[in-house]
Amino acid sequence: MSLALEICRITEEQVGRETLPRVREVGLLVGEDSGVEPENLEFCLQALLDHPPFEGARVAMSLDPGDDLRVTYLEVDDGGSTH
């Protein structure tokens, strides 16, 4: 759960608190040698993202043979802006 909370903190830091309800997807890279159980991380993170202030963002997890664990992208709904 602490890793999931840290990912949420990183997300808030990157997009700002007022933008959190518009986060639609959080992309993660999880290394097979990172010591992280991907299914457990996804479960904990989805439990946090299903509730405010995120309001339903998805987790997109990619597995890697290395030891990395990082947020690779954040998909944010821009409200249909053309700019």
Order of alpha helices (4+ residues) and beta strands (2+ residues): alpha-beta-alpha-beta-beta
